[in-house]
Amino acid sequence: MAIACSITLVIFGFEFIFTQNPLLFQTIKIIGALYLIYLGIRIIRIADSHTDISKSNAAQPSLATCFRQGLWGLFPLMIHIPRIRSLLLDHMTMINRVVGSALCLLGALAFL
């Protein structure tokens, strides 16, 4: 997603604006860093909520629907494989904590 945003900014000439106005660039950079930290904290809090998504009443989409909606990645397809699904569900809290911490770290590194 970051690459897509960068390409879009370059196409519309924001690179020129940012080089002429470093304060604007720094402001956008800080807002982005704070947003990453916010997302990281939210994901860490979700990890601590211990929600059991394996017993939810929501209908599972079909394999074909996942394939059509998720052509960019294998995750929608792999989640239908029972062994992978149970592995992910068993380690969901740890996965959320790692992802949340990584987002917080990326946000903090953006300040440097």
LUMVEXKE-521857 format. One record per atom (N, C-alpha, C): residue number from 1; residue in one letter; atom name; x, y, z. Coordinates in steps of 0.1 Angstrom, whole numbers. Example, Ala and Ser with C-alpha at 12.3 -4.5 7.8 and 13.67 -1.06 7.14 Angstrom:
2
- n, res, atom, x, y, z
- 1, a, N, 132, -57, 78;
- 1, a, CA, 123, -45, 78;
- 1, a, C, 132, -33, 78;
- 2, s, N, 128, -22, 71;
- 2, s, CA, 137, -11, 71;
- 2, s, C, 129, 0, 79;
***
This chain:
112
- n, res, atom, x, y, z
- 1, m, N, 8, -12, 0;
- 1, m, CA, 0, 0, 0;
- 1, m, C, 9, 12, 0;
- 2, a, N, 20, 12, 7;
- 2, a, CA, 29, 24, 8;
- 2, a, C, 34, 27, -6;
- 3, i, N, 37, 16, -14;
- 3, i, CA, 43, 18, -27;
- 3, i, C, 32, 25, -36;
- 4, a, N, 20, 20, -35;
- 4, a, CA, 9, 26, -43;
- 4, a, C, 7, 41, -39;
- 5, c, N, 8, 44, -27;
- 5, c, CA, 7, 58, -23;
- 5, c, C, 18, 67, -28;
- 6, s, N, 30, 61, -27;
- 6, s, CA, 42, 69, -32;
- 6, s, C, 41, 71, -47;
- 7, i, N, 37, 61, -55;
- 7, i, CA, 35, 62, -69;
- 7, i, C, 25, 73, -72;
- 8, t, N, 14, 72, -65;
- 8, t, CA, 3, 82, -67;
- 8, t, C, 8, 96, -64;
- 9, l, N, 15, 98, -54;
- 9, l, CA, 21, 111, -50;
- 9, l, C, 30, 116, -61;
- 10, v, N, 39, 108, -66;
- 10, v, CA, 48, 112, -76;
- 10, v, C, 41, 115, -89;
- 11, i, N, 31, 107, -93;
- 11, i, CA, 23, 110, -105;
- 11, i, C, 17, 124, -104;
- 12, f, N, 11, 127, -93;
- 12, f, CA, 4, 140, -92;
- 12, f, C, 13, 152, -89;
- 13, g, N, 26, 149, -88;
- 13, g, CA, 36, 160, -86;
- 13, g, C, 38, 165, -72;
- 14, f, N, 33, 157, -62;
- 14, f, CA, 35, 160, -49;
- 14, f, C, 50, 160, -44;
- 15, e, N, 58, 153, -52;
- 15, e, CA, 72, 152, -48;
- 15, e, C, 78, 166, -50;
- 16, f, N, 74, 174, -60;
- 16, f, CA, 79, 187, -62;
- 16, f, C, 74, 196, -50;
- 17, i, N, 61, 194, -46;
- 17, i, CA, 56, 202, -35;
- 17, i, C, 64, 199, -22;
- 18, f, N, 66, 186, -20;
- 18, f, CA, 73, 183, -7;
- 18, f, C, 88, 188, -7;
- 19, t, N, 94, 188, -19;
- 19, t, CA, 108, 193, -19;
- 19, t, C, 108, 208, -17;
- 20, q, N, 97, 215, -21;
- 20, q, CA, 97, 229, -19;
- 20, q, C, 92, 233, -5;
- 21, n, N, 85, 224, 2;
- 21, n, CA, 79, 227, 15;
- 21, n, C, 82, 215, 24;
- 22, p, N, 94, 215, 30;
- 22, p, CA, 97, 204, 39;
- 22, p, C, 88, 203, 52;
- 23, l, N, 82, 214, 56;
- 23, l, CA, 74, 214, 67;
- 23, l, C, 61, 205, 65;
- 24, l, N, 56, 207, 53;
- 24, l, CA, 44, 199, 49;
- 24, l, C, 48, 184, 48;
- 25, f, N, 59, 181, 43;
- 25, f, CA, 64, 167, 42;
- 25, f, C, 65, 161, 56;
- 26, q, N, 71, 169, 65;
- 26, q, CA, 74, 164, 79;
- 26, q, C, 60, 162, 86;
- 27, t, N, 51, 171, 84;
- 27, t, CA, 38, 170, 90;
- 27, t, C, 31, 157, 86;
- 28, i, N, 31, 155, 73;
- 28, i, CA, 24, 142, 67;
- 28, i, C, 31, 130, 73;
- 29, k, N, 45, 131, 74;
- 29, k, CA, 52, 119, 79;
- 29, k, C, 49, 117, 94;
- 30, i, N, 47, 127, 102;
- 30, i, CA, 44, 125, 116;
- 30, i, C, 30, 120, 117;
- 31, i, N, 20, 125, 109;
- 31, i, CA, 6, 120, 110;
- 31, i, C, 6, 105, 106;
- 32, g, N, 14, 101, 96;
- 32, g, CA, 14, 87, 92;
- 32, g, C, 20, 79, 103;
- 33, a, N, 31, 84, 110;
- 33, a, CA, 37, 76, 121;
- 33, a, C, 28, 74, 132;
- 34, l, N, 21, 85, 136;
- 34, l, CA, 11, 84, 147;
- 34, l, C, 0, 74, 143;
- 35, y, N, -5, 74, 131;
- 35, y, CA, -15, 65, 126;
- 35, y, C, -10, 50, 127;
- 36, l, N, 3, 48, 124;
- 36, l, CA, 8, 34, 125;
- 36, l, C, 8, 30, 140;
- 37, i, N, 12, 39, 148;
- 37, i, CA, 13, 36, 163;
- 37, i, C, -2, 33, 168;
- 38, y, N, -11, 41, 164;
- 38, y, CA, -25, 39, 167;
- 38, y, C, -30, 25, 163;
- 39, l, N, -27, 22, 150;
- 39, l, CA, -32, 9, 145;
- 39, l, C, -25, -3, 153;
- 40, g, N, -12, -1, 156;
- 40, g, CA, -5, -11, 164;
- 40, g, C, -11, -13, 178;
- 41, i, N, -14, -2, 185;
- 41, i, CA, -20, -3, 198;
- 41, i, C, -34, -10, 197;
- 42, r, N, -42, -6, 187;
- 42, r, CA, -55, -13, 185;
- 42, r, C, -54, -28, 183;
- 43, i, N, -44, -32, 175;
- 43, i, CA, -42, -46, 172;
- 43, i, C, -38, -53, 185;
- 44, i, N, -29, -47, 193;
- 44, i, CA, -25, -53, 205;
- 44, i, C, -36, -55, 215;
- 45, r, N, -45, -45, 216;
- 45, r, CA, -57, -45, 224;
- 45, r, C, -66, -56, 220;
- 46, i, N, -68, -58, 207;
- 46, i, CA, -76, -69, 202;
- 46, i, C, -71, -82, 206;
- 47, a, N, -57, -83, 205;
- 47, a, CA, -51, -96, 209;
- 47, a, C, -54, -100, 224;
- 48, d, N, -56, -90, 232;
- 48, d, CA, -58, -93, 246;
- 48, d, C, -73, -95, 249;
- 49, s, N, -82, -93, 239;
- 49, s, CA, -96, -95, 242;
- 49, s, C, -101, -109, 242;
- 50, h, N, -92, -118, 237;
- 50, h, CA, -95, -133, 237;
- 50, h, C, -108, -136, 230;
- 51, t, N, -111, -130, 219;
- 51, t, CA, -123, -133, 212;
- 51, t, C, -122, -146, 204;
- 52, d, N, -131, -155, 206;
- 52, d, CA, -130, -168, 199;
- 52, d, C, -138, -167, 186;
- 53, i, N, -130, -165, 175;
- 53, i, CA, -136, -163, 162;
- 53, i, C, -140, -177, 156;
- 54, s, N, -134, -187, 161;
- 54, s, CA, -137, -200, 155;
- 54, s, C, -152, -205, 158;
- 55, k, N, -158, -199, 168;
- 55, k, CA, -172, -203, 171;
- 55, k, C, -182, -192, 167;
- 56, s, N, -178, -183, 158;
- 56, s, CA, -187, -172, 154;
- 56, s, C, -198, -178, 146;
- 57, n, N, -210, -172, 146;
- 57, n, CA, -221, -176, 138;
- 57, n, C, -221, -171, 123;
- 58, a, N, -211, -163, 120;
- 58, a, CA, -210, -157, 107;
- 58, a, C, -208, -168, 96;
- 59, a, N, -214, -167, 85;
- 59, a, CA, -213, -177, 75;
- 59, a, C, -200, -176, 68;
- 60, q, N, -194, -187, 65;
- 60, q, CA, -181, -188, 59;
- 60, q, C, -183, -186, 44;
- 61, p, N, -175, -177, 37;
- 61, p, CA, -176, -175, 23;
- 61, p, C, -171, -188, 16;
- 62, s, N, -176, -190, 4;
- 62, s, CA, -171, -201, -4;
- 62, s, C, -157, -199, -8;
- 63, l, N, -150, -210, -12;
- 63, l, CA, -137, -210, -17;
- 63, l, C, -136, -201, -30;
- 64, a, N, -146, -202, -38;
- 64, a, CA, -146, -194, -51;
- 64, a, C, -147, -179, -48;
- 65, t, N, -156, -176, -38;
- 65, t, CA, -157, -162, -34;
- 65, t, C, -144, -156, -29;
- 66, c, N, -137, -164, -20;
- 66, c, CA, -124, -159, -15;
- 66, c, C, -114, -158, -26;
- 67, f, N, -114, -166, -36;
- 67, f, CA, -105, -165, -47;
- 67, f, C, -108, -153, -55;
- 68, r, N, -121, -150, -58;
- 68, r, CA, -124, -138, -66;
- 68, r, C, -121, -125, -58;
- 69, q, N, -123, -125, -45;
- 69, q, CA, -121, -113, -38;
- 69, q, C, -107, -111, -33;
- 70, g, N, -99, -121, -33;
- 70, g, CA, -85, -120, -28;
- 70, g, C, -75, -125, -37;
- 71, l, N, -76, -121, -50;
- 71, l, CA, -66, -126, -60;
- 71, l, C, -52, -121, -57;
- 72, w, N, -50, -110, -49;
- 72, w, CA, -37, -105, -46;
- 72, w, C, -29, -113, -36;
- 73, g, N, -36, -122, -28;
- 73, g, CA, -28, -130, -18;
- 73, g, C, -34, -144, -17;
- 74, l, N, -26, -152, -10;
- 74, l, CA, -31, -166, -8;
- 74, l, C, -38, -168, 5;
- 75, f, N, -38, -158, 14;
- 75, f, CA, -44, -159, 27;
- 75, f, C, -59, -163, 26;
- 76, p, N, -67, -156, 18;
- 76, p, CA, -81, -160, 17;
- 76, p, C, -83, -175, 13;
- 77, l, N, -74, -180, 5;
- 77, l, CA, -75, -194, 1;
- 77, l, C, -70, -204, 11;
- 78, m, N, -59, -200, 18;
- 78, m, CA, -53, -209, 27;
- 78, m, C, -61, -210, 40;
- 79, i, N, -69, -200, 43;
- 79, i, CA, -77, -201, 56;
- 79, i, C, -88, -212, 55;
- 80, h, N, -91, -217, 43;
- 80, h, CA, -100, -228, 42;
- 80, h, C, -94, -241, 44;
- 81, i, N, -81, -242, 44;
- 81, i, CA, -74, -255, 47;
- 81, i, C, -75, -257, 62;
- 82, p, N, -81, -267, 67;
- 82, p, CA, -84, -269, 81;
- 82, p, C, -71, -268, 90;
- 83, r, N, -60, -274, 85;
- 83, r, CA, -48, -275, 93;
- 83, r, C, -42, -260, 95;
- 84, i, N, -42, -253, 84;
- 84, i, CA, -37, -239, 85;
- 84, i, C, -46, -230, 93;
- 85, r, N, -59, -232, 91;
- 85, r, CA, -69, -224, 99;
- 85, r, C, -68, -227, 114;
- 86, s, N, -66, -239, 118;
- 86, s, CA, -65, -242, 132;
- 86, s, C, -52, -237, 138;
- 87, l, N, -41, -237, 130;
- 87, l, CA, -28, -232, 134;
- 87, l, C, -29, -217, 136;
- 88, l, N, -36, -210, 127;
- 88, l, CA, -37, -195, 128;
- 88, l, C, -46, -192, 140;
- 89, l, N, -57, -199, 142;
- 89, l, CA, -66, -196, 153;
- 89, l, C, -59, -199, 167;
- 90, d, N, -51, -210, 167;
- 90, d, CA, -44, -213, 180;
- 90, d, C, -34, -202, 184;
- 91, h, N, -28, -195, 174;
- 91, h, CA, -17, -186, 176;
- 91, h, C, -22, -171, 174;
- 92, m, N, -35, -169, 173;
- 92, m, CA, -40, -156, 169;
- 92, m, C, -36, -144, 179;
- 93, t, N, -35, -147, 192;
- 93, t, CA, -31, -137, 201;
- 93, t, C, -17, -133, 199;
- 94, m, N, -8, -143, 197;
- 94, m, CA, 6, -140, 195;
- 94, m, C, 8, -132, 181;
- 95, i, N, 1, -137, 171;
- 95, i, CA, 2, -130, 158;
- 95, i, C, -3, -115, 159;
- 96, n, N, -14, -113, 166;
- 96, n, CA, -18, -99, 168;
- 96, n, C, -8, -91, 175;
- 97, r, N, -2, -96, 186;
- 97, r, CA, 7, -89, 194;
- 97, r, C, 20, -86, 185;
- 98, v, N, 24, -95, 177;
- 98, v, CA, 36, -93, 169;
- 98, v, C, 33, -82, 158;
- 99, v, N, 22, -83, 152;
- 99, v, CA, 18, -74, 141;
- 99, v, C, 16, -60, 148;
- 100, g, N, 10, -59, 159;
- 100, g, CA, 8, -46, 165;
- 100, g, C, 21, -40, 170;
- 101, s, N, 30, -48, 175;
- 101, s, CA, 43, -43, 179;
- 101, s, C, 51, -38, 167;
- 102, a, N, 50, -45, 156;
- 102, a, CA, 57, -42, 144;
- 102, a, C, 52, -28, 139;
- 103, l, N, 39, -26, 139;
- 103, l, CA, 33, -13, 135;
- 103, l, C, 38, -2, 144;
- 104, c, N, 38, -4, 157;
- 104, c, CA, 42, 6, 166;
- 104, c, C, 57, 9, 164;
- 105, l, N, 65, -1, 161;
- 105, l, CA, 79, 1, 158;
- 105, l, C, 81, 9, 145;
- 106, l, N, 74, 5, 135;
- 106, l, CA, 75, 13, 122;
- 106, l, C, 71, 28, 124;
- 107, g, N, 60, 30, 132;
- 107, g, CA, 56, 43, 135;
- 107, g, C, 67, 51, 143;
- 108, a, N, 73, 45, 152;
- 108, a, CA, 84, 51, 160;
- 108, a, C, 96, 54, 151;
- 109, l, N, 99, 45, 142;
- 109, l, CA, 111, 47, 133;
- 109, l, C, 108, 58, 123;
- 110, a, N, 96, 61, 120;
- 110, a, CA, 93, 71, 111;
- 110, a, C, 96, 85, 117;
- 111, f, N, 97, 86, 130;
- 111, f, CA, 101, 98, 136;
- 111, f, C, 116, 101, 135;
- 112, l, N, 124, 91, 132;
- 112, l, CA, 139, 93, 131;
- 112, l, C, 143, 99, 118;
***
